[in-house]
Amino acid sequence: MQVMKYDGLKLRRLRMERGYRQTQVAAGTGISQPTISEVESGNNQDPPTFKRLAEFYGIEMGELIVD
């Protein structure tokens, strides 16, 4: 069974391009700011967290999968 890896750096780029702070993303998603930091730095690969963040940014979950 292959484990998917998600691109936290892409989420960081999206956040910065859109002018959000991690605290604003946390407020908009219900995900804690420390968890967002972990995701963006690649230390958290929790699929449900990535799904919620993808929805927040209006992108497909598949756009976050690293080949």
Protein Blocks (a to p, Z undefined) as FASTA:
>chain_A
ZZddddfklmmmmmmmnopafklmmmmnopafklmmmmmnopaccfklmmmmmmmnopaf
klmpcZZ
